Amino acid sequence: MTRWLILGIVLLTVLSLGVGAAGLGVPDPLILWQIRLPRTALALLVGGGLGLSGAALQGALRNPLADSGLLGIGGCAGLGAVIAYYWGVSALFAPALPLAGLAGAGVGCAFLLMFAGRAASGPSLILAGIALSAATAAMLALALTLAPNPFALAEITFWLMGGLEDRTLSHVALALPPIALGCLVLLRLGRGLDALALGEDAAATLGLPVGQTLRRTAAGVALAVGAGAAVAGGIGFVGLVVPHLLRPILGERPGALLFSSLLAGAALLLAADLLARIAPMVLPLAQEPRLGVLTALLGAPFLVRIARRVAP
């Protein structure tokens, strides 16, 4: 399975570097290095982080509908970016937008772990995530309501929809370290997640530090998802869909899904970004659809199917 995923990523990467608004081919080396390469690299980074985070959360919380959006970290990153937009900092200093998003994700992670308490458990993390999501959603709505002018409102809304266009290698450099660190933390949790699949009491009996494992899961998800949201905006459903696509092939054991979910998430988001680029060439669209909107349209029916399958 891993070989097929790597082969798919290689093929999608070649297509991503060779397809643009002008069609197939590279008319100018600058287009390759300054436009397509950063976009492709971010699709791989953000998609890999989302896929791995979804698999880790579903294993840690023993909930097939768990997703990175459940913890509210992406909303915190979006709120940080909106604040940078609102106060005009991003207009004065371009990297302020992703840096503010990273700061928002960091603050969200700190509050999440604080709300969950020292004796973290699955239910406490879920409740803390719901509280954090509600708070950030309210503050985002307030920021949009108080936007200084219609142009700022349009820019904020457009960014929150998620997308990878107009990104540069500086965005890649900002996102790479936290996403890589978050993925490393999550990949090292395989045995702990396998033990948690038996239940928190059984895992504690086996000697697993349950609270520490859950806190590491939350921190890894915050790094991987928060950094991705800081540079790409809101992109949902990738973390939810990827583990379910892999379970019929790899089985239910959470530890066995982690690395493959990393690869499959990268491939899925890269394919979705390619679809967004190709859409204006084959459909009567004035511009390419937003990537976050596209993943939501593709993922919502899948969510309904999962919910019907797990319903009693």
BAFI-3210 file (N, C-alpha, C; in Angstrom, 3 decimals, decimal comma, padded with zeros to 6 digits):
// residues 312
n [1|2|3|4|5|6|7|8|9|10|11|12|13|14|15|16|17|18|19|20|21|22|23|24|25|26|27|28|29|30|31|32|33|34|35|36|37|38|39|40|41|42|43|44|45|46|47|48|49|50|51|52|53|54|55|56|57|58|59|60|61|62|63|64|65|66|67|68|69|70|71|72|73|74|75|76|77|78|79|80|81|82|83|84|85|86|87|88|89|90|91|92|93|94|95|96|97|98|99|100|101|102|103|104|105|106|107|108|109|110|111|112|113|114|115|116|117|118|119|120|121|122|123|124|125|126|127|128|129|130|131|132|133|134|135|136|137|138|139|140|141|142|143|144|145|146|147|148|149|150|151|152|153|154|155|156|157|158|159|160|161|162|163|164|165|166|167|168|169|170|171|172|173|174|175|176|177|178|179|180|181|182|183|184|185|186|187|188|189|190|191|192|193|194|195|196|197|198|199|200|201|202|203|204|205|206|207|208|209|210|211|212|213|214|215|216|217|218|219|220|221|222|223|224|225|226|227|228|229|230|231|232|233|234|235|236|237|238|239|240|241|242|243|244|245|246|247|248|249|250|251|252|253|254|255|256|257|258|259|260|261|262|263|264|265|266|267|268|269|270|271|272|273|274|275|276|277|278|279|280|281|282|283|284|285|286|287|288|289|290|291|292|293|294|295|296|297|298|299|300|301|302|303|304|305|306|307|308|309|310|311|312]
n.u [000,829|001,922|003,848|002,235|000,929|003,090|003,930|001,627|001,723|004,077|003,363|001,182|002,513|004,209|002,262|001,096|003,161|003,296|000,890|-001,136|-002,745|-002,425|-002,586|-001,266|002,177|005,250|005,579|007,465|010,408|010,264|007,580|007,350|009,084|008,316|005,549|004,174|005,744|005,844|003,088|002,553|004,262|003,135|000,600|001,287|002,461|000,417|-001,769|-000,697|-000,291|-002,967|-004,202|-002,749|-003,261|-006,021|-006,208|-004,776|-006,344|-008,830|-008,055|-007,091|-009,306|-011,139|-013,234|-014,936|-015,743|-014,156|-012,205|-009,727|-010,897|-012,502|-011,107|-010,753|-008,423|-007,735|-009,596|-008,605|-006,151|-007,139|-008,440|-006,255|-005,038|-007,076|-007,121|-004,669|-005,292|-007,392|-006,286|-004,579|-001,957|-000,948|-000,857|001,254|003,384|004,102|004,607|003,262|000,705|000,694|002,333|000,808|-001,292|000,025|000,693|-001,882|-002,707|-000,893|-001,642|-004,228|-003,699|-002,443|-004,548|-006,343|-005,076|-004,954|-007,679|-008,460|-007,304|-005,080|-005,356|-005,898|-008,402|-010,240|-013,029|-012,719|-010,944|-012,512|-014,691|-013,282|-012,317|-014,737|-015,621|-013,538|-013,797|-016,336|-015,855|-013,876|-015,312|-017,300|-015,740|-014,601|-016,914|-017,593|-015,371|-015,736|-018,162|-017,449|-015,710|-013,555|-014,115|-015,897|-014,098|-012,074|-013,645|-014,358|-011,830|-011,055|-013,073|-012,645|-010,084|-010,563|-011,944|-010,083|-007,206|-004,500|-003,295|-001,164|000,843|004,149|007,636|008,466|006,240|006,196|008,570|007,855|005,776|006,815|008,637|006,913|004,843|006,290|007,395|005,048|003,982|006,006|005,753|003,188|003,531|005,071|003,343|002,143|002,046|000,909|-001,613|-002,693|-002,983|-004,853|-007,063|-008,247|-009,579|-009,518|-009,177|-008,261|-005,912|-004,469|-004,104|-002,317|-000,073|000,183|000,708|-002,007|-003,054|-000,761|-000,310|-002,621|-002,308|000,022|-000,964|-002,846|-001,091|000,560|-001,372|-002,163|000,177|000,571|-001,921|-002,531|-000,374|-000,774|-003,328|-002,610|-001,216|-002,795|-005,474|-008,905|-009,321|-011,174|-012,348|-010,407|-008,848|-010,869|-011,824|-009,639|-008,584|-010,782|-010,857|-008,622|-008,934|-010,457|-008,430|-006,061|-006,903|-008,237|-006,487|-005,135|-002,396|-001,329|-002,349|-001,225|001,205|000,479|-001,800|-000,669|000,647|-001,552|-003,195|-001,626|-001,611|-004,354|-005,071|-003,388|-004,437|-007,000|-006,335|-005,270|-007,597|-009,068|-007,580|-007,858|-010,569|-011,583|-010,768|-012,356|-014,921|-017,505|-016,264|-015,318|-013,085|-010,867|-012,347|-012,504|-010,236|-010,858|-013,658|-014,105|-013,070|-014,886|-017,291|-016,759|-016,295|-018,548|-020,775|-019,463|-019,162|-021,842|-022,321|-020,572|-021,677|-024,173|-023,339|-022,135|-024,201|-026,454]
n.v [-001,208|001,239|001,681|002,095|004,427|006,220|006,166|007,272|009,848|010,827|010,877|012,662|014,923|015,521|016,138|018,337|020,199|020,584|021,557|024,372|027,637|028,299|025,926|022,680|022,200|024,141|027,357|029,248|029,270|030,737|030,621|027,976|027,800|029,886|029,895|027,361|025,385|026,201|025,973|023,269|022,053|022,990|021,824|019,124|019,211|020,360|018,662|016,152|016,610|017,030|014,557|012,697|013,767|013,396|010,564|010,017|011,348|010,021|007,512|008,067|009,164|007,242|007,487|007,404|009,627|011,696|014,613|017,009|019,520|019,212|019,872|022,583|023,909|024,732|026,794|028,629|029,284|030,482|032,672|034,104|034,880|036,450|038,558|039,719|040,586|042,336|044,441|045,461|044,648|042,665|043,929|045,640|043,994|041,208|038,413|038,459|037,439|034,445|034,106|035,200|033,407|031,052|031,833|032,075|029,387|028,272|029,549|028,536|025,795|025,856|026,771|024,683|022,419|023,382|023,679|021,020|019,937|018,552|015,825|014,507|013,255|011,340|012,291|014,779|016,189|016,366|017,926|020,240|020,956|021,489|023,699|025,512|025,705|026,885|029,351|030,523|030,602|032,443|034,751|035,043|035,584|038,024|039,566|039,602|040,945|043,452|044,363|046,723|047,749|046,997|045,768|044,679|042,827|041,122|040,129|038,789|036,834|035,439|034,388|032,706|030,645|028,905|027,916|027,560|029,151|031,804|031,544|031,516|030,503|031,313|030,941|028,181|027,693|028,710|027,017|024,427|023,587|023,482|021,728|019,426|018,780|018,333|016,122|014,252|013,912|012,739|010,387|008,862|007,855|005,438|002,849|003,624|004,579|002,217|000,825|002,485|001,945|-000,182|000,937|003,457|002,655|000,005|000,504|002,004|000,000|-001,593|-000,135|002,239|005,722|007,437|010,115|011,606|010,604|011,471|014,226|014,601|013,828|015,887|018,094|017,442|017,425|020,092|021,438|020,394|020,809|023,463|024,958|024,357|025,505|028,116|028,915|028,136|028,586|027,638|024,289|021,546|018,200|016,477|015,131|013,626|011,935|010,437|008,330|006,552|005,726|004,128|002,104|-000,251|-001,558|-001,630|-002,330|-002,001|-001,177|001,522|002,378|001,261|002,817|005,318|006,280|005,689|007,272|009,788|009,858|009,408|011,596|013,704|013,034|013,186|015,905|017,137|016,112|017,250|019,963|020,020|019,399|021,699|023,562|022,671|022,876|025,501|025,261|023,402|023,906|026,459|028,700|031,672|031,875|029,694|027,291|027,683|025,924|024,922|024,977|023,136|020,715|020,448|020,086|017,641|016,071|016,176|014,438|012,025|012,103|011,866|009,269|007,833|008,440|007,189|004,576|004,060|004,524|003,308]
n.w [000,000|000,809|-001,172|-003,424|-002,707|-002,541|-005,214|-006,400|-005,279|-006,435|-009,181|-009,098|-008,193|-010,343|-012,277|-010,981|-011,041|-013,725|-014,695|-015,163|-015,141|-017,784|-019,050|-019,962|-019,377|-019,017|-019,363|-018,556|-016,585|-014,178|-013,471|-012,733|-010,450|-008,734|-008,512|-009,038|-007,723|-004,885|-004,351|-004,841|-002,953|-000,551|-000,698|-000,368|002,218|003,913|003,373|004,145|006,908|007,747|007,082|008,676|011,227|011,444|011,491|013,858|015,803|015,589|016,441|019,060|020,378|019,922|018,102|015,171|013,768|014,459|013,931|012,913|013,100|015,269|017,579|017,413|016,666|014,074|013,745|015,615|014,419|012,092|013,274|014,313|011,893|010,828|012,633|012,003|009,425|010,071|011,595|009,754|009,649|007,982|005,531|005,773|006,378|004,830|005,646|008,060|008,119|007,926|010,185|012,261|012,156|012,964|015,560|016,637|016,500|018,317|020,732|020,896|021,250|023,758|025,403|024,961|026,135|028,717|029,380|029,210|031,414|033,935|034,234|031,609|029,396|026,915|026,693|028,042|026,376|024,069|024,973|025,693|023,172|021,818|023,283|022,704|019,916|019,722|020,959|019,277|016,868|017,512|017,943|015,419|013,924|015,102|014,334|011,555|011,438|012,370|010,459|008,909|006,353|003,239|001,486|003,091|004,468|002,362|001,641|004,025|004,251|001,869|002,307|004,490|003,329|002,368|000,494|-001,901|-003,719|-004,919|-003,029|-001,590|-001,532|000,954|002,564|002,555|003,947|006,445|007,220|007,147|009,390|011,863|010,969|010,266|012,774|014,270|012,858|013,339|016,118|016,222|014,699|016,369|018,211|017,790|019,196|021,609|020,753|019,766|022,157|023,444|021,929|023,145|025,205|027,793|030,466|030,212|028,778|030,669|032,558|031,202|031,483|030,082|029,914|029,956|030,027|029,285|026,710|025,370|025,620|024,105|021,636|021,180|021,104|018,897|016,830|016,973|016,144|013,499|012,165|012,834|011,749|009,060|008,606|009,035|006,764|004,644|005,122|005,883|005,470|005,206|006,117|005,042|006,980|008,116|006,073|005,016|006,872|006,819|004,196|004,134|006,042|005,140|003,763|005,320|007,852|011,234|013,233|014,942|014,987|012,671|010,694|010,647|009,208|006,572|006,386|006,477|003,962|002,250|002,832|001,860|-000,879|-001,452|-000,980|-002,816|-005,195|-005,057|-005,239|-007,794|-009,216|-008,653|-010,077|-012,686|-013,133|-014,118|-016,754|-017,984|-017,257|-017,218|-015,563|-013,904|-012,304|-010,470|-008,235|-004,648|-002,609|-000,042|-000,133|-002,169|-001,086|000,999|-000,397|-001,601|000,625|002,338|001,469|001,942|004,699|005,511|004,660|006,329|008,825|008,648|008,488|010,976|012,691|015,218]
ca.u [000,000|002,794|004,475|001,254|000,711|004,255|003,860|000,572|002,205|005,052|002,637|000,418|003,465|004,620|001,128|000,918|004,206|003,164|-000,431|-001,421|-003,832|-002,179|-002,703|-000,187|003,496|005,868|005,990|008,579|010,925|009,814|006,264|007,582|009,746|007,698|004,106|003,711|006,483|005,319|001,717|002,647|004,879|002,178|-000,444|001,835|002,643|-000,852|-002,563|-000,110|-000,595|-004,385|-004,501|-002,166|-003,968|-007,321|-006,014|-004,367|-007,467|-009,822|-007,541|-006,975|-010,627|-011,968|-014,422|-014,699|-016,103|-013,240|-011,475|-008,950|-011,787|-013,137|-010,360|-010,800|-007,109|-007,802|-010,304|-007,695|-005,215|-007,886|-008,675|-005,003|-004,853|-008,091|-006,659|-003,638|-006,019|-008,247|-005,479|-003,765|-000,550|-000,544|-000,574|002,564|004,406|003,420|004,620|002,493|-000,507|000,940|002,890|-000,322|-002,007|000,796|000,527|-003,232|-002,723|-000,167|-002,494|-005,326|-003,182|-002,221|-005,847|-006,932|-004,469|-005,332|-009,078|-008,590|-006,859|-003,866|-005,749|-006,605|-009,078|-010,909|-014,159|-012,299|-010,404|-013,626|-015,417|-012,427|-012,305|-016,025|-015,621|-012,607|-014,394|-017,431|-015,286|-013,234|-016,355|-017,938|-014,819|-014,503|-018,133|-017,483|-014,390|-016,348|-019,198|-016,810|-014,701|-013,510|-014,687|-016,323|-012,967|-011,461|-014,559|-014,232|-010,523|-011,071|-013,932|-011,978|-008,982|-011,081|-012,428|-008,979|-006,640|-003,038|-002,771|-000,407|001,766|005,544|008,516|008,535|005,158|006,656|009,579|007,185|004,910|007,523|009,104|005,874|004,132|007,190|007,479|003,773|003,887|006,945|005,138|002,066|003,995|005,671|002,293|001,450|001,766|-000,028|-002,955|-003,168|-003,432|-006,065|-008,186|-008,864|-010,221|-008,548|-008,896|-007,411|-004,602|-003,777|-003,706|-001,142|001,052|000,243|000,324|-003,106|-003,099|000,391|-000,523|-003,640|-001,732|000,925|-001,807|-003,376|000,004|000,944|-002,429|-002,114|001,300|000,377|-003,119|-002,446|000,537|-001,430|-004,369|-001,985|-000,760|-003,748|-006,853|-009,701|-009,479|-011,741|-012,759|-009,303|-008,526|-011,981|-012,018|-008,474|-008,525|-011,854|-010,463|-007,536|-009,280|-010,772|-007,208|-005,043|-007,473|-008,724|-005,489|-004,764|-000,979|-001,024|-002,914|-000,634|002,086|-000,286|-002,689|000,179|000,832|-002,839|-003,655|-000,870|-002,089|-005,730|-005,124|-002,737|-005,409|-008,065|-005,796|-005,215|-008,973|-009,451|-006,900|-008,355|-011,997|-011,903|-010,441|-013,390|-016,229|-017,645|-015,979|-014,456|-011,860|-010,885|-013,055|-011,667|-009,878|-011,633|-015,025|-014,093|-012,936|-016,139|-018,284|-016,415|-016,284|-019,840|-021,485|-018,725|-019,503|-023,181|-022,196|-019,938|-022,628|-025,193|-022,732|-021,840|-025,408|-026,961]
ca.v [000,000|002,406|001,897|002,671|005,815|007,015|006,300|008,239|011,190|011,236|011,213|013,886|016,034|015,859|016,829|019,637|021,104|020,783|022,070|025,698|028,367|028,319|024,569|021,749|022,685|025,198|028,395|030,040|028,675|031,487|030,106|026,716|027,960|030,879|029,710|025,974|024,619|026,440|025,454|021,809|021,702|023,234|020,791|017,912|019,432|020,567|017,440|015,125|016,924|016,819|013,133|012,065|014,253|012,722|009,174|010,017|011,738|008,959|006,450|008,490|009,404|006,079|008,072|007,419|010,924|012,719|015,341|018,084|020,616|018,951|020,511|024,033|024,515|025,440|028,050|029,554|029,781|031,423|033,892|034,859|035,504|037,497|039,705|040,379|041,296|043,395|045,569|045,933|044,262|041,863|044,827|046,249|042,955|040,069|037,180|038,600|036,618|033,091|034,152|035,390|032,140|030,152|032,285|031,696|027,943|028,021|029,962|027,564|024,552|026,090|026,805|023,347|021,571|023,920|023,335|019,578|019,619|017,753|014,431|014,554|012,045|011,572|013,219|016,136|016,829|016,676|019,065|021,419|021,325|022,108|025,040|026,348|025,953|027,846|030,668|031,082|030,906|033,695|035,861|035,229|036,271|039,414|040,244|039,831|041,969|044,745|044,621|048,180|048,137|045,808|045,091|043,848|041,709|040,179|039,464|037,867|035,700|034,690|033,632|031,673|029,525|027,982|027,870|027,495|030,025|033,002|031,262|031,589|029,602|031,755|030,248|026,802|027,703|028,934|025,890|023,146|023,113|023,010|020,554|018,280|018,434|017,750|014,777|013,386|013,597|011,830|009,099|008,122|007,468|004,252|001,846|004,197|004,607|000,837|000,495|003,250|001,320|-001,115|001,718|004,147|001,858|-001,120|001,039|002,323|-001,275|-002,062|000,736|003,402|007,008|007,864|011,574|012,084|010,244|012,358|015,573|014,584|013,822|017,241|018,983|017,110|017,906|021,558|021,860|020,025|021,445|024,912|025,520|024,249|026,534|029,437|029,267|027,725|028,860|026,512|023,149|020,512|016,873|015,595|014,270|012,720|010,974|009,594|007,057|005,649|005,135|003,167|001,003|-001,521|-002,176|-001,800|-002,791|-001,031|-000,818|002,925|002,559|000,866|003,795|006,647|006,683|005,659|008,441|010,922|009,829|009,525|012,971|014,519|012,729|013,645|017,367|017,478|015,818|018,255|021,220|019,856|019,506|023,113|024,282|022,216|023,179|026,596|024,907|022,523|024,395|027,915|029,376|032,843|031,594|028,368|027,227|027,656|024,553|024,519|024,725|021,909|019,559|020,317|019,498|016,234|015,339|016,147|013,168|010,949|012,177|011,293|007,813|007,304|008,560|006,154|003,272|003,860|004,722|002,050]
ca.w [000,000|000,896|-002,483|-004,339|-002,303|-002,946|-006,668|-006,695|-004,928|-007,454|-010,406|-008,864|-008,092|-011,714|-012,889|-010,343|-011,524|-015,164|-015,057|-014,630|-015,794|-019,225|-019,569|-019,682|-019,762|-018,206|-020,311|-018,045|-015,340|-013,012|-013,100|-012,037|-009,158|-007,855|-008,401|-008,948|-006,719|-003,532|-004,229|-004,745|-001,671|000,525|-000,779|000,245|003,656|004,599|003,246|004,991|008,301|008,004|007,056|009,862|012,412|011,510|011,925|015,263|016,649|015,594|017,284|020,455|020,946|019,594|017,489|013,724|013,205|014,978|012,896|013,519|013,415|016,553|018,652|017,267|016,421|012,800|013,972|016,301|013,413|011,267|014,037|014,324|010,588|010,668|013,418|011,201|008,379|010,624|012,024|008,645|009,792|006,824|004,412|006,009|006,503|004,224|006,462|009,301|008,055|008,441|011,538|013,175|012,193|013,825|016,939|017,057|016,739|019,563|021,846|020,975|021,838|025,190|026,068|024,878|027,160|030,023|029,622|029,392|032,761|034,072|034,014|030,324|028,932|025,649|026,838|028,420|025,184|023,176|025,536|025,565|021,763|021,491|023,874|021,952|018,599|019,879|021,262|018,083|015,881|017,923|017,716|013,974|013,494|015,562|013,486|010,249|011,604|012,604|009,428|008,689|005,064|002,495|000,861|004,128|004,711|001,244|001,733|005,150|003,900|000,805|002,883|005,372|002,532|002,140|-000,847|-001,967|-004,764|-004,509|-001,935|-001,995|-000,796|002,348|003,252|002,746|005,010|007,712|007,577|007,193|010,704|012,787|010,444|010,392|014,191|014,654|012,267|014,060|017,408|016,015|014,200|017,478|019,146|017,276|020,227|022,570|020,164|019,730|023,512|023,721|021,229|024,090|026,255|028,635|031,661|029,819|028,418|031,916|033,161|030,468|031,801|029,203|030,510|029,094|029,937|028,518|025,305|024,817|025,497|022,951|020,437|020,983|020,712|017,522|015,937|016,961|015,306|012,090|011,608|013,004|010,749|007,754|008,516|009,019|005,418|003,609|005,482|006,343|004,557|006,042|005,680|004,636|008,105|008,365|004,987|004,720|007,605|006,399|002,909|004,340|006,951|004,474|003,231|006,358|009,104|012,203|014,235|014,703|014,703|011,300|009,760|010,778|008,108|005,318|006,378|006,101|002,508|001,561|002,975|000,910|-002,225|-001,618|-001,114|-004,077|-006,245|-004,981|-005,752|-009,253|-009,705|-008,591|-011,163|-013,982|-013,256|-015,048|-018,134|-018,546|-016,829|-017,410|-014,309|-014,070|-011,573|-009,875|-006,950|-003,460|-002,258|001,121|-000,572|-002,953|-000,195|001,736|-001,298|-001,793|001,884|003,029|001,230|002,600|006,117|005,669|004,511|007,555|009,930|008,477|008,739|012,404|013,491|015,743]
c.u [000,866|003,427|003,501|000,968|001,873|004,257|002,794|001,001|003,187|004,341|001,845|001,332|003,922|003,495|000,948|001,944|004,032|001,857|-000,648|-002,553|-003,675|-002,300|-001,506|001,139|003,974|006,365|007,210|009,081|010,487|008,449|006,412|008,086|009,003|006,195|003,741|004,443|005,997|003,926|001,726|003,211|003,894|001,031|000,031|001,945|001,306|-001,701|-002,025|-000,413|-002,050|-004,736|-003,989|-002,898|-005,323|-007,198|-005,640|-005,535|-008,527|-009,364|-007,521|-008,331|-011,587|-013,313|-014,187|-015,058|-015,203|-012,430|-010,731|-009,809|-012,476|-012,431|-010,287|-009,475|-007,102|-008,524|-009,440|-006,677|-005,907|-008,144|-007,414|-004,760|-005,840|-007,699|-005,577|-004,257|-006,702|-007,443|-004,526|-002,302|-000,071|-000,240|000,799|003,694|003,779|003,459|003,818|001,266|-000,251|001,522|001,778|-001,159|-001,300|000,657|-000,852|-003,340|-002,006|-000,983|-003,653|-004,885|-002,986|-003,543|-006,503|-006,395|-004,825|-006,776|-009,237|-008,146|-005,637|-004,170|-006,569|-007,224|-009,750|-012,081|-013,741|-011,709|-011,512|-014,393|-014,591|-012,384|-013,595|-016,086|-014,723|-013,169|-015,498|-016,890|-014,650|-014,257|-017,045|-017,035|-014,599|-015,726|-018,094|-016,514|-014,969|-017,409|-018,601|-015,725|-014,722|-014,103|-015,058|-015,166|-012,244|-012,332|-014,431|-012,907|-010,496|-011,886|-013,272|-010,857|-009,481|-011,615|-011,331|-008,520|-005,130|-002,456|-002,057|000,470|003,194|006,362|008,688|007,413|005,541|007,652|008,945|006,406|005,684|007,944|007,976|005,110|004,995|007,291|006,188|003,601|004,818|006,368|004,026|002,518|004,604|004,635|001,594|001,085|000,772|-001,448|-003,532|-003,684|-004,723|-007,289|-008,916|-009,669|-009,182|-008,201|-007,978|-006,007|-003,801|-003,313|-002,455|000,082|001,177|-000,116|-000,737|-003,128|-001,970|000,219|-001,545|-003,113|-000,774|000,138|-002,335|-002,287|000,442|-000,078|-002,389|-000,994|001,006|-000,791|-003,030|-001,537|-000,066|-002,493|-003,772|-001,559|-001,798|-005,192|-007,573|-009,895|-009,943|-011,932|-011,620|-008,982|-009,634|-012,028|-010,874|-008,436|-009,593|-011,569|-009,438|-007,939|-009,686|-009,540|-006,242|-005,593|-007,784|-007,659|-004,986|-003,304|-000,609|-001,486|-002,109|000,179|001,336|-001,251|-001,926|000,329|-000,489|-003,400|-002,944|-001,370|-003,486|-005,797|-004,451|-003,683|-006,542|-007,585|-005,662|-006,602|-009,442|-008,807|-007,476|-009,795|-012,295|-011,599|-011,560|-014,804|-016,302|-017,490|-015,039|-013,119|-011,974|-011,626|-012,084|-011,449|-010,673|-013,076|-015,098|-013,977|-014,205|-017,223|-018,023|-016,562|-017,631|-020,635|-020,796|-019,032|-020,875|-023,129|-021,587|-020,942|-023,715|-024,624|-022,528|-023,078|-025,937|-028,272]
c.v [001,262|002,721|002,547|004,134|006,705|007,220|007,316|009,658|011,693|011,660|012,511|015,102|016,483|016,614|018,222|020,649|021,424|021,387|023,416|026,345|028,389|026,942|023,717|022,307|023,797|026,285|029,190|029,403|029,405|031,006|028,810|026,954|028,874|030,675|028,247|025,169|024,920|025,865|023,939|021,380|021,905|022,231|019,497|018,071|019,504|019,302|016,311|015,364|016,682|015,332|012,410|012,493|013,577|011,293|009,110|010,363|010,646|007,778|006,838|008,640|008,253|006,518|008,158|008,730|012,045|013,321|016,481|019,297|020,454|019,678|022,030|024,698|025,292|026,770|029,079|030,136|030,794|032,733|034,748|035,576|036,636|038,746|040,475|041,155|042,539|044,631|046,062|045,547|043,506|042,734|045,471|045,237|041,645|038,797|037,275|037,702|035,187|033,090|034,351|034,121|031,122|030,540|031,914|030,214|027,596|028,389|028,975|026,262|024,709|026,095|025,423|022,446|022,073|023,555|021,852|019,145|018,733|016,272|014,360|013,198|012,374|012,525|014,643|016,883|017,229|017,898|020,351|021,896|021,993|023,528|025,985|026,678|026,993|029,254|031,301|031,419|032,222|034,889|036,115|035,963|037,736|040,206|040,540|040,917|043,366|045,061|046,092|048,624|046,872|045,054|044,191|042,638|040,656|039,420|038,438|036,623|034,820|033,835|032,479|030,467|028,515|027,957|027,918|028,401|031,222|032,769|031,242|030,583|030,036|031,126|028,792|026,733|027,921|027,705|024,597|022,738|022,673|021,797|019,311|017,829|017,774|016,341|013,798|012,972|012,563|010,452|008,237|007,603|006,173|003,247|002,365|004,235|003,208|000,410|001,231|002,673|000,325|-000,396|002,320|003,341|000,685|-000,643|001,400|001,068|-001,834|-001,184|001,952|004,666|007,691|009,381|012,133|011,783|011,164|013,780|015,644|014,560|015,220|018,197|018,721|017,602|019,429|022,060|021,609|020,775|022,960|025,565|025,451|025,301|027,928|029,860|028,968|028,053|027,592|025,455|021,971|019,186|015,954|014,619|013,284|011,595|009,968|008,303|006,062|005,024|004,024|001,968|-000,284|-002,266|-002,533|-002,311|-001,644|-000,542|000,596|003,115|002,225|001,892|005,085|007,052|006,688|006,831|009,708|010,994|010,056|010,942|013,902|014,294|013,289|015,151|017,819|017,222|016,843|019,603|021,169|020,002|020,953|023,904|023,937|022,661|024,346|026,285|024,100|022,972|025,908|028,660|030,546|032,652|030,216|028,369|027,180|026,214|024,055|024,208|023,403|020,681|019,356|019,674|018,012|015,430|015,225|014,869|011,980|010,928|011,579|009,771|007,186|007,328|007,491|004,770|003,015|004,050|003,373|001,645]
c.w [000,000|-000,454|-003,453|-003,989|-002,725|-004,455|-007,069|-006,394|-005,975|-008,735|-010,247|-008,765|-009,478|-012,427|-012,308|-010,818|-013,006|-015,616|-014,383|-015,372|-017,311|-019,854|-019,181|-020,202|-018,858|-019,151|-019,868|-016,753|-014,082|-012,530|-012,312|-010,625|-008,203|-007,653|-008,142|-007,878|-005,297|-003,326|-004,072|-003,399|-000,518|000,492|-000,129|001,759|004,395|004,541|004,106|006,456|008,646|008,042|008,291|011,126|012,556|011,999|013,399|016,176|016,710|016,437|018,751|021,116|020,696|019,006|015,988|013,053|013,712|013,835|013,587|013,849|014,761|017,695|018,516|016,949|015,103|012,934|014,672|015,319|012,495|011,976|014,110|013,004|010,365|011,453|012,658|010,041|008,948|010,986|010,938|008,725|008,561|005,611|004,541|005,979|006,052|005,070|007,748|009,300|008,536|009,853|012,574|013,273|013,073|015,295|017,472|017,346|018,037|020,786|022,020|021,603|023,341|025,953|026,066|025,976|028,567|030,362|029,928|030,782|032,762|033,852|032,733|030,012|027,613|025,762|027,197|027,242|024,223|023,684|025,430|024,123|021,330|022,036|023,086|020,574|018,684|020,124|020,029|017,007|016,223|017,643|016,228|013,441|013,899|014,687|012,110|010,334|011,709|011,581|009,027|007,363|004,297|001,854|001,869|004,431|003,614|001,317|002,863|004,808|002,857|001,378|003,738|004,610|002,218|000,698|-000,793|-003,039|-004,154|-003,289|-002,477|-001,194|000,656|003,171|003,521|003,903|006,380|008,168|007,816|008,603|011,644|012,283|010,586|011,847|014,662|014,114|012,972|015,407|017,231|015,543|015,310|018,477|018,757|018,356|021,256|022,034|020,044|021,098|023,862|023,021|022,120|025,164|027,183|029,884|031,333|029,457|029,664|032,630|032,502|030,704|030,915|029,980|029,637|028,920|029,098|027,036|024,657|024,651|024,315|021,651|020,145|020,521|019,279|016,519|015,849|016,062|013,831|011,467|011,708|011,988|009,357|007,566|008,437|007,622|004,343|003,940|005,909|005,273|005,400|005,344|005,260|005,756|008,427|007,343|004,887|005,538|007,179|005,039|003,091|005,183|006,237|003,965|004,350|007,682|010,049|013,188|013,976|014,329|013,276|010,279|009,682|009,548|006,777|005,241|006,035|004,584|001,774|001,684|002,012|-000,514|-002,460|-001,808|-002,406|-005,248|-006,245|-005,520|-007,274|-009,864|-009,702|-009,720|-012,530|-014,215|-014,201|-016,509|-018,794|-018,177|-017,034|-016,091|-014,558|-013,370|-010,944|-008,548|-005,782|-003,016|-001,054|000,782|-001,327|-002,059|000,637|000,867|-001,534|-000,506|002,566|002,733|001,893|004,095|006,379|005,583|005,772|008,698|009,838|008,796|010,221|013,285|013,969|015,031]
res [m|t|r|w|l|i|l|g|i|v|l|l|t|v|l|s|l|g|v|g|a|a|g|l|g|v|p|d|p|l|i|l|w|q|i|r|l|p|r|t|a|l|a|l|l|v|g|g|g|l|g|l|s|g|a|a|l|q|g|a|l|r|n|p|l|a|d|s|g|l|l|g|i|g|g|c|a|g|l|g|a|v|i|a|y|y|w|g|v|s|a|l|f|a|p|a|l|p|l|a|g|l|a|g|a|g|v|g|c|a|f|l|l|m|f|a|g|r|a|a|s|g|p|s|l|i|l|a|g|i|a|l|s|a|a|t|a|a|m|l|a|l|a|l|t|l|a|p|n|p|f|a|l|a|e|i|t|f|w|l|m|g|g|l|e|d|r|t|l|s|h|v|a|l|a|l|p|p|i|a|l|g|c|l|v|l|l|r|l|g|r|g|l|d|a|l|a|l|g|e|d|a|a|a|t|l|g|l|p|v|g|q|t|l|r|r|t|a|a|g|v|a|l|a|v|g|a|g|a|a|v|a|g|g|i|g|f|v|g|l|v|v|p|h|l|l|r|p|i|l|g|e|r|p|g|a|l|l|f|s|s|l|l|a|g|a|a|l|l|l|a|a|d|l|l|a|r|i|a|p|m|v|l|p|l|a|q|e|p|r|l|g|v|l|t|a|l|l|g|a|p|f|l|v|r|i|a|r|r|v|a|p]
***
